[in-house]
Amino acid sequence: MSSVHMKPLGRNGPLVSRIGFGTMGLGIARTAEPIPDEQRLALLDRAHELGCTFWDSSDFYGDTESLIGKWCTKRGKRSDIFIATKFGATYQPQPDGSTGFTFRGDAAYVPIACEASLKRLGVDYIDLYYPHRVDGSTPIEHIVQEMVKLKEAGKIHHLGLSEVSATTLRRAHAVHPIACVQMEYSLFSTEIEHPQTQLLATCRELGVAVVAYCPLSRGLLTGSIQSPDDFAPGDQRVMYPRYSRENFPKNNALVGAIKGLAEKRGNGVTVGQVALAWLLEQGDDIFPIPGTIQQKYLEENWGALEVDLTAEEAQEIRRLVEEASVFGHRYPVEYQLAMFADTPALE
């Protein structure tokens, strides 16, 4: 793969593909029917062929880790892939009989979770390991100390964090260098830039990269979804406020404006490619990880690397973003406590 499409993940970090592959959809389907292994493995094949070799997973994403392990075993190309995975999200039965989830980062759980992921992946080490979310009861220093033990044992190579506050990042980084923070970042979600969070500024001060999840706002920025009626039965996006019948048409106005800009460029450039190109323009320390279950969209996302926005286009998009009103929170109420999260003080 051309080195122009590789950048260091954080200050003095490992070289990874500029656009990664978010694999949640491979294990937690948005369709009623499961996706056949042949289709999923073929998608990983194509990602590898393109050079999209930064694969982001989690032990919470269904059988995604096992699928990646199967791919590595069948293809014999584990060393080509930078495998990132996350731990800490666990399913929990609810009093009403439904299944919810909680987060764990206690000292006893971290090594158990890592061993389980290594086994599912069928690998000797994990390139990048994150707590999926902090648990609200374990000081971040204790979580990082357990991760450092895993690194010293050769089981993980780099440490990351996800959905943490700037304060939590500073505390973690004081224990051991953090390679990256995974946060939602897109034209619809620019909170990491805001002075209230100080997260992007803190990352840059410390030399920590940003891995941008949901860079296409769960498909909203592809322009392919015209109404909530377009969702297949069982699609989990219906529970997100931005996709409600009230909010969707209002949010689609920004998508329409970006579509107009894409059409002016011509050459088949899509709304999604412009959205990803804009994120890439924000700095070499931003690594979008769009996900998909279709090869054509995988190729389209990767093609964003060839979309060089002019300064005028980047400024126009920034103006549109700053003037747009985003309707609806990025998560349902019950999930919002885990955003930009802090942990208890170290005693």
C-alpha positions as a Markdown table, in Angstrom:
| # | Residue | x | y | z |
|---|---|---|---|---|
| 1 | Met | 0.0 | 0.0 | 0.0 |
| 2 | Ser | 1.2 | 3.5 | -0.8 |
| 3 | Ser | 2.8 | 5.1 | 2.2 |
| 4 | Val | 0.7 | 8.2 | 1.5 |
| 5 | His | -2.2 | 6.3 | 2.8 |
| 6 | Met | -0.4 | 5.4 | 6.1 |
| 7 | Lys | 0.1 | 7.7 | 9.0 |
| 8 | Pro | 1.4 | 7.2 | 12.6 |
| 9 | Leu | -1.3 | 6.6 | 15.2 |
| 10 | Gly | -0.3 | 9.2 | 17.7 |
| 11 | Arg | 3.1 | 10.7 | 18.3 |
| 12 | Asn | 5.8 | 8.1 | 17.4 |
| 13 | Gly | 3.0 | 5.6 | 17.0 |
| 14 | Pro | 2.7 | 2.6 | 14.6 |
| 15 | Leu | 1.9 | 3.3 | 11.0 |
| 16 | Val | -1.8 | 2.4 | 10.2 |
| 17 | Ser | -4.0 | 2.9 | 7.2 |
| 18 | Arg | -5.4 | 6.4 | 7.1 |
| 19 | Ile | -9.0 | 5.1 | 6.9 |
| 20 | Gly | -9.8 | 2.0 | 9.0 |
| 21 | Phe | -12.6 | -0.5 | 8.9 |
| 22 | Gly | -15.2 | -0.5 | 11.7 |
| 23 | Thr | -16.4 | -4.1 | 11.9 |
| 24 | Met | -19.4 | -3.7 | 14.3 |
| 25 | Gly | -21.8 | -4.3 | 11.4 |
| 26 | Leu | -20.2 | -7.7 | 10.6 |
| 27 | Gly | -21.2 | -9.1 | 13.9 |
| 28 | Ile | -24.2 | -7.1 | 14.9 |
| 29 | Ala | -26.3 | -7.1 | 11.7 |
| 30 | Arg | -28.8 | -4.4 | 10.8 |
| 31 | Thr | -30.8 | -7.0 | 8.9 |
| 32 | Ala | -33.2 | -9.7 | 10.2 |
| 33 | Glu | -31.1 | -12.4 | 8.5 |
| 34 | Pro | -27.5 | -13.1 | 9.5 |
| 35 | Ile | -24.8 | -12.3 | 6.9 |
| 36 | Pro | -23.1 | -15.5 | 5.5 |
| 37 | Asp | -19.5 | -16.0 | 6.4 |
| 38 | Glu | -18.6 | -16.2 | 2.8 |
| 39 | Gln | -19.8 | -12.6 | 2.3 |
| 40 | Arg | -18.1 | -11.3 | 5.5 |
| 41 | Leu | -14.8 | -13.0 | 4.7 |
| 42 | Ala | -14.9 | -11.6 | 1.1 |
| 43 | Leu | -15.4 | -8.1 | 2.6 |
| 44 | Leu | -12.3 | -8.5 | 4.7 |
| 45 | Asp | -10.4 | -9.8 | 1.7 |
| 46 | Arg | -11.4 | -6.7 | -0.3 |
| 47 | Ala | -10.4 | -4.4 | 2.6 |
| 48 | His | -7.0 | -6.1 | 2.7 |
| 49 | Glu | -6.6 | -5.8 | -1.1 |
| 50 | Leu | -7.4 | -2.1 | -0.9 |
| 51 | Gly | -4.9 | -1.5 | 1.9 |
| 52 | Cys | -7.5 | -0.8 | 4.5 |
| 53 | Thr | -5.7 | -2.8 | 7.1 |
| 54 | Phe | -6.6 | -1.0 | 10.4 |
| 55 | Trp | -9.5 | -3.2 | 11.6 |
| 56 | Asp | -11.5 | -2.1 | 14.7 |
| 57 | Ser | -13.5 | -4.6 | 16.6 |
| 58 | Ser | -14.8 | -5.4 | 20.1 |
| 59 | Asp | -15.7 | -8.3 | 22.3 |
| 60 | Phe | -19.2 | -6.8 | 22.3 |
| 61 | Tyr | -19.6 | -7.0 | 18.5 |
| 62 | Gly | -21.2 | -10.4 | 18.2 |
| 63 | Asp | -18.8 | -12.9 | 16.6 |
| 64 | Thr | -16.7 | -10.3 | 14.9 |
| 65 | Glu | -13.5 | -11.2 | 16.7 |
| 66 | Ser | -13.9 | -14.9 | 15.8 |
| 67 | Leu | -14.5 | -13.8 | 12.2 |
| 68 | Ile | -11.3 | -11.8 | 12.0 |
| 69 | Gly | -9.6 | -14.8 | 13.6 |
| 70 | Lys | -11.0 | -17.1 | 10.9 |
| 71 | Trp | -9.8 | -14.7 | 8.2 |
| 72 | Cys | -6.3 | -14.6 | 9.7 |
| 73 | Thr | -6.1 | -18.4 | 9.9 |
| 74 | Lys | -7.5 | -19.0 | 6.4 |
| 75 | Arg | -5.5 | -16.3 | 4.6 |
| 76 | Gly | -2.3 | -16.5 | 6.7 |
| 77 | Lys | -1.9 | -12.7 | 6.6 |
| 78 | Arg | -2.3 | -11.7 | 10.3 |
| 79 | Ser | 0.9 | -9.6 | 10.1 |
| 80 | Asp | -0.7 | -7.4 | 7.4 |
| 81 | Ile | -3.5 | -6.4 | 9.7 |
| 82 | Phe | -3.4 | -3.9 | 12.6 |
| 83 | Ile | -6.0 | -5.4 | 14.9 |
| 84 | Ala | -7.8 | -3.1 | 17.4 |
| 85 | Thr | -10.3 | -4.5 | 19.8 |
| 86 | Lys | -12.2 | -3.3 | 22.9 |
| 87 | Phe | -13.2 | -4.8 | 26.2 |
| 88 | Gly | -15.5 | -3.9 | 29.1 |
| 89 | Ala | -19.0 | -3.9 | 27.7 |
| 90 | Thr | -20.9 | -6.9 | 29.1 |
| 91 | Tyr | -24.5 | -8.0 | 28.7 |
| 92 | Gln | -26.6 | -7.9 | 31.8 |
| 93 | Pro | -30.2 | -9.3 | 32.3 |
| 94 | Gln | -32.7 | -6.7 | 33.3 |
| 95 | Pro | -35.6 | -7.0 | 35.9 |
| 96 | Asp | -38.1 | -6.9 | 33.1 |
| 97 | Gly | -36.5 | -9.9 | 31.4 |
| 98 | Ser | -34.8 | -7.9 | 28.7 |
| 99 | Thr | -31.0 | -7.8 | 28.2 |
| 100 | Gly | -29.1 | -4.6 | 28.8 |
| 101 | Phe | -25.4 | -4.0 | 29.3 |
| 102 | Thr | -22.9 | -2.6 | 31.7 |
| 103 | Phe | -19.2 | -1.8 | 31.7 |
| 104 | Arg | -16.4 | -3.4 | 33.6 |
| 105 | Gly | -12.8 | -2.2 | 34.1 |
| 106 | Asp | -11.9 | -3.8 | 37.4 |
| 107 | Ala | -8.5 | -5.4 | 37.9 |
| 108 | Ala | -9.9 | -8.9 | 37.9 |
| 109 | Tyr | -11.8 | -8.5 | 34.7 |
| 110 | Val | -9.2 | -6.8 | 32.3 |
| 111 | Pro | -6.8 | -9.9 | 31.9 |
| 112 | Ile | -9.8 | -12.3 | 31.6 |
| 113 | Ala | -11.3 | -10.2 | 28.8 |
| 114 | Cys | -7.9 | -9.9 | 27.0 |
| 115 | Glu | -7.3 | -13.7 | 27.1 |
| 116 | Ala | -10.8 | -14.3 | 25.8 |
| 117 | Ser | -10.3 | -11.9 | 22.9 |
| 118 | Leu | -6.9 | -13.4 | 22.1 |
| 119 | Lys | -8.5 | -16.8 | 21.9 |
| 120 | Arg | -11.4 | -15.7 | 19.7 |
| 121 | Leu | -9.0 | -13.8 | 17.4 |
| 122 | Gly | -6.6 | -16.8 | 17.4 |
| 123 | Val | -3.6 | -14.5 | 17.7 |
| 124 | Asp | -0.7 | -14.1 | 20.1 |
| 125 | Tyr | -1.1 | -10.3 | 20.5 |
| 126 | Ile | -3.5 | -7.5 | 19.9 |
| 127 | Asp | -2.1 | -4.4 | 18.2 |
| 128 | Leu | -4.4 | -1.9 | 20.0 |
| 129 | Tyr | -6.5 | -2.5 | 23.0 |
| 130 | Tyr | -9.1 | -0.2 | 24.4 |
| 131 | Pro | -11.7 | -0.2 | 27.3 |
| 132 | His | -14.9 | 0.2 | 25.3 |
| 133 | Arg | -16.1 | 2.6 | 27.9 |
| 134 | Val | -14.9 | 3.4 | 31.5 |
| 135 | Asp | -17.1 | 1.8 | 34.1 |
| 136 | Gly | -17.7 | 4.7 | 36.4 |
| 137 | Ser | -16.4 | 2.9 | 39.5 |
| 138 | Thr | -12.8 | 2.1 | 38.7 |
| 139 | Pro | -10.2 | 4.9 | 38.6 |
| 140 | Ile | -8.7 | 5.1 | 35.1 |
| 141 | Glu | -5.2 | 4.7 | 36.6 |
| 142 | His | -6.1 | 1.2 | 37.8 |
| 143 | Ile | -7.5 | 0.2 | 34.4 |
| 144 | Val | -4.4 | 1.5 | 32.6 |
| 145 | Gln | -2.1 | -0.3 | 35.1 |
| 146 | Glu | -3.8 | -3.6 | 34.2 |
| 147 | Met | -3.4 | -2.8 | 30.5 |
| 148 | Val | 0.3 | -2.1 | 31.0 |
| 149 | Lys | 0.7 | -5.5 | 32.6 |
| 150 | Leu | -0.8 | -7.0 | 29.4 |
| 151 | Lys | 1.6 | -5.0 | 27.3 |
| 152 | Glu | 4.6 | -6.1 | 29.4 |
| 153 | Ala | 3.5 | -9.7 | 28.9 |
| 154 | Gly | 3.4 | -9.1 | 25.1 |
| 155 | Lys | -0.3 | -9.6 | 24.8 |
| 156 | Ile | -1.1 | -6.1 | 23.6 |
| 157 | His | 1.2 | -3.6 | 21.9 |
| 158 | His | -0.6 | -0.2 | 22.2 |
| 159 | Leu | -3.2 | 1.3 | 24.6 |
| 160 | Gly | -6.2 | 3.3 | 23.6 |
| 161 | Leu | -9.3 | 4.8 | 25.3 |
| 162 | Ser | -12.8 | 5.4 | 24.1 |
| 163 | Glu | -15.5 | 8.0 | 24.9 |
| 164 | Val | -13.5 | 9.6 | 27.8 |
| 165 | Ser | -13.2 | 13.2 | 29.0 |
| 166 | Ala | -10.0 | 15.3 | 28.6 |
| 167 | Thr | -9.4 | 14.9 | 32.3 |
| 168 | Thr | -9.6 | 11.1 | 32.1 |
| 169 | Leu | -7.2 | 11.1 | 29.1 |
| 170 | Arg | -4.7 | 13.2 | 31.0 |
| 171 | Arg | -4.8 | 10.9 | 34.0 |
| 172 | Ala | -4.4 | 7.8 | 31.9 |
| 173 | His | -1.6 | 9.3 | 29.8 |
| 174 | Ala | 0.3 | 10.1 | 33.0 |
| 175 | Val | 0.4 | 6.3 | 33.8 |
| 176 | His | 1.3 | 5.2 | 30.3 |
| 177 | Pro | 1.3 | 6.8 | 26.8 |
| 178 | Ile | -2.0 | 6.5 | 25.1 |
| 179 | Ala | -1.9 | 6.0 | 21.3 |
| 180 | Cys | -5.4 | 7.2 | 20.5 |
| 181 | Val | -8.9 | 8.0 | 21.8 |
| 182 | Gln | -11.9 | 6.7 | 19.9 |
| 183 | Met | -14.7 | 9.2 | 19.7 |
| 184 | Glu | -17.7 | 9.9 | 17.5 |
| 185 | Tyr | -16.6 | 12.6 | 15.1 |
| 186 | Ser | -18.4 | 13.6 | 11.9 |
| 187 | Leu | -20.1 | 16.6 | 10.3 |
| 188 | Phe | -23.0 | 15.9 | 12.7 |
| 189 | Ser | -20.8 | 15.3 | 15.8 |
| 190 | Thr | -18.0 | 17.8 | 16.4 |
| 191 | Glu | -18.2 | 17.9 | 20.2 |
| 192 | Ile | -14.6 | 16.9 | 20.5 |
| 193 | Glu | -13.6 | 20.3 | 19.0 |
| 194 | His | -15.7 | 22.3 | 21.5 |
| 195 | Pro | -14.1 | 24.3 | 24.2 |
| 196 | Gln | -16.5 | 22.7 | 26.7 |
| 197 | Thr | -14.8 | 19.3 | 26.1 |
| 198 | Gln | -11.3 | 20.3 | 25.2 |
| 199 | Leu | -10.8 | 16.8 | 24.0 |
| 200 | Leu | -9.3 | 17.4 | 20.6 |
| 201 | Ala | -7.0 | 20.1 | 22.0 |
| 202 | Thr | -5.9 | 17.8 | 24.8 |
| 203 | Cys | -5.2 | 14.9 | 22.3 |
| 204 | Arg | -3.0 | 17.2 | 20.3 |
| 205 | Glu | -1.2 | 18.6 | 23.3 |
| 206 | Leu | -0.3 | 15.0 | 24.4 |
| 207 | Gly | 0.3 | 13.6 | 20.9 |
| 208 | Val | -2.7 | 11.3 | 21.0 |
| 209 | Ala | -4.5 | 10.4 | 17.8 |
| 210 | Val | -8.3 | 10.4 | 17.3 |
| 211 | Val | -10.0 | 7.3 | 15.9 |
| 212 | Ala | -13.3 | 8.7 | 14.5 |
| 213 | Tyr | -16.2 | 6.2 | 14.9 |
| 214 | Cys | -19.5 | 6.7 | 13.1 |
| 215 | Pro | -17.8 | 9.2 | 10.7 |
| 216 | Leu | -20.8 | 8.9 | 8.4 |
| 217 | Ser | -23.2 | 9.4 | 11.3 |
| 218 | Arg | -24.6 | 5.8 | 11.1 |
| 219 | Gly | -25.3 | 6.2 | 7.4 |
| 220 | Leu | -27.0 | 9.6 | 7.6 |
| 221 | Leu | -24.1 | 11.2 | 5.7 |
| 222 | Thr | -24.2 | 8.8 | 2.8 |
| 223 | Gly | -27.4 | 10.4 | 1.4 |
| 224 | Ser | -28.8 | 6.9 | 0.8 |
| 225 | Ile | -31.4 | 7.1 | 3.6 |
| 226 | Gln | -34.3 | 9.3 | 2.7 |
| 227 | Ser | -36.6 | 8.5 | 5.7 |
| 228 | Pro | -36.8 | 6.2 | 8.7 |
| 229 | Asp | -39.0 | 4.0 | 6.6 |
| 230 | Asp | -35.9 | 2.9 | 4.6 |
| 231 | Phe | -34.6 | 0.9 | 7.6 |
| 232 | Ala | -34.9 | -2.9 | 7.4 |
| 233 | Pro | -36.9 | -4.6 | 10.2 |
| 234 | Gly | -34.7 | -4.9 | 13.3 |
| 235 | Asp | -32.4 | -2.1 | 12.3 |
| 236 | Gln | -31.1 | -0.6 | 15.6 |
| 237 | Arg | -30.8 | 2.9 | 14.2 |
| 238 | Val | -34.5 | 3.5 | 14.8 |
| 239 | Met | -33.8 | 4.1 | 18.5 |
| 240 | Tyr | -31.3 | 6.9 | 17.9 |
| 241 | Pro | -32.9 | 10.4 | 18.3 |
| 242 | Arg | -31.4 | 11.8 | 15.1 |
| 243 | Tyr | -33.3 | 9.2 | 13.1 |
| 244 | Ser | -36.7 | 9.9 | 14.6 |
| 245 | Arg | -39.6 | 10.9 | 12.3 |
| 246 | Glu | -39.4 | 14.4 | 13.7 |
| 247 | Asn | -35.7 | 14.9 | 13.5 |
| 248 | Phe | -34.7 | 13.1 | 10.4 |
| 249 | Pro | -36.1 | 15.5 | 7.8 |
| 250 | Lys | -34.4 | 18.4 | 9.6 |
| 251 | Asn | -31.0 | 16.7 | 9.8 |
| 252 | Asn | -31.3 | 15.7 | 6.2 |
| 253 | Ala | -31.0 | 19.4 | 5.2 |
| 254 | Leu | -27.3 | 19.4 | 5.9 |
| 255 | Val | -26.9 | 16.2 | 4.0 |
| 256 | Gly | -28.6 | 17.9 | 1.0 |
| 257 | Ala | -26.1 | 20.8 | 1.2 |
| 258 | Ile | -23.1 | 18.4 | 1.2 |
| 259 | Lys | -24.7 | 16.5 | -1.7 |
| 260 | Gly | -24.8 | 19.8 | -3.7 |
| 261 | Leu | -21.1 | 20.3 | -3.1 |
| 262 | Ala | -20.3 | 16.7 | -4.1 |
| 263 | Glu | -22.3 | 17.1 | -7.3 |
| 264 | Lys | -20.4 | 20.3 | -8.2 |
| 265 | Arg | -17.2 | 18.3 | -8.0 |
| 266 | Gly | -18.5 | 15.8 | -10.5 |
| 267 | Asn | -16.4 | 12.6 | -11.3 |
| 268 | Gly | -18.8 | 10.5 | -9.3 |
| 269 | Val | -17.8 | 11.9 | -5.9 |
| 270 | Thr | -20.4 | 11.0 | -3.3 |
| 271 | Val | -21.7 | 12.7 | -0.2 |
| 272 | Gly | -20.0 | 10.1 | 2.0 |
| 273 | Gln | -16.7 | 10.7 | 0.3 |
| 274 | Val | -16.9 | 14.4 | 0.9 |
| 275 | Ala | -17.8 | 13.9 | 4.5 |
| 276 | Leu | -14.8 | 11.5 | 5.0 |
| 277 | Ala | -12.5 | 13.8 | 3.1 |
| 278 | Trp | -13.5 | 16.7 | 5.3 |
| 279 | Leu | -12.6 | 14.7 | 8.4 |
| 280 | Leu | -9.3 | 13.8 | 6.9 |
| 281 | Glu | -8.7 | 17.5 | 6.3 |
| 282 | Gln | -9.0 | 18.2 | 10.0 |
| 283 | Gly | -5.5 | 16.7 | 10.5 |
| 284 | Asp | -3.2 | 13.7 | 10.0 |
| 285 | Asp | -4.1 | 12.7 | 13.5 |
| 286 | Ile | -7.7 | 11.9 | 12.6 |
| 287 | Phe | -8.4 | 8.3 | 11.5 |
| 288 | Pro | -12.0 | 7.6 | 10.4 |
| 289 | Ile | -13.2 | 4.0 | 10.7 |
| 290 | Pro | -16.4 | 3.8 | 8.7 |
| 291 | Gly | -18.2 | 0.4 | 8.7 |
| 292 | Thr | -20.2 | -1.4 | 6.1 |
| 293 | Ile | -21.4 | -4.8 | 5.0 |
| 294 | Gln | -21.3 | -4.1 | 1.3 |
| 295 | Gln | -18.2 | -4.1 | -0.9 |
| 296 | Lys | -19.3 | -1.2 | -3.0 |
| 297 | Tyr | -19.5 | 1.0 | 0.1 |
| 298 | Leu | -16.2 | -0.2 | 1.4 |
| 299 | Glu | -14.6 | 0.8 | -1.9 |
| 300 | Glu | -16.4 | 4.1 | -1.9 |
| 301 | Asn | -15.2 | 4.9 | 1.6 |
| 302 | Trp | -11.6 | 4.1 | 0.7 |
| 303 | Gly | -12.0 | 6.3 | -2.4 |
| 304 | Ala | -12.4 | 9.3 | -0.1 |
| 305 | Leu | -8.6 | 9.2 | 0.2 |
| 306 | Glu | -8.5 | 10.5 | -3.4 |
| 307 | Val | -10.9 | 13.4 | -2.8 |
| 308 | Asp | -8.7 | 16.4 | -2.1 |
| 309 | Leu | -10.9 | 19.2 | -1.0 |
| 310 | Thr | -9.9 | 22.8 | -1.9 |
| 311 | Ala | -9.4 | 25.3 | 0.8 |
| 312 | Glu | -12.6 | 27.0 | -0.3 |
| 313 | Glu | -14.6 | 23.7 | -0.2 |
| 314 | Ala | -13.3 | 22.9 | 3.3 |
| 315 | Gln | -14.2 | 26.3 | 4.5 |
| 316 | Glu | -17.7 | 26.1 | 2.9 |
| 317 | Ile | -18.3 | 22.7 | 4.7 |
| 318 | Arg | -17.1 | 24.2 | 7.9 |
| 319 | Arg | -19.6 | 27.1 | 7.5 |
| 320 | Leu | -22.4 | 24.6 | 6.7 |
| 321 | Val | -21.6 | 22.6 | 9.8 |
| 322 | Glu | -21.3 | 25.6 | 12.1 |
| 323 | Glu | -24.6 | 27.1 | 10.8 |
| 324 | Ala | -26.5 | 23.9 | 10.8 |
| 325 | Ser | -28.8 | 22.9 | 13.7 |
| 326 | Val | -28.4 | 19.2 | 14.6 |
| 327 | Phe | -31.7 | 17.8 | 15.9 |
| 328 | Gly | -31.6 | 15.0 | 18.4 |
| 329 | His | -28.8 | 13.6 | 20.6 |
| 330 | Arg | -26.3 | 11.2 | 19.2 |
| 331 | Tyr | -27.4 | 8.5 | 21.7 |
| 332 | Pro | -30.6 | 7.6 | 23.5 |
| 333 | Val | -30.8 | 9.0 | 27.0 |
| 334 | Glu | -29.9 | 5.7 | 28.7 |
| 335 | Tyr | -26.5 | 5.6 | 26.9 |
| 336 | Gln | -25.5 | 9.2 | 27.5 |
| 337 | Leu | -23.7 | 8.8 | 30.8 |
| 338 | Ala | -21.0 | 6.9 | 29.1 |
| 339 | Met | -20.0 | 9.8 | 26.8 |
| 340 | Phe | -17.0 | 12.0 | 27.6 |
| 341 | Ala | -16.9 | 9.9 | 30.7 |
| 342 | Asp | -14.9 | 10.5 | 33.9 |
| 343 | Thr | -13.8 | 7.9 | 36.5 |
| 344 | Pro | -13.5 | 8.2 | 40.3 |
| 345 | Ala | -10.5 | 10.0 | 41.6 |
| 346 | Leu | -7.5 | 7.8 | 42.6 |
| 347 | Glu | -7.4 | 7.5 | 46.4 |
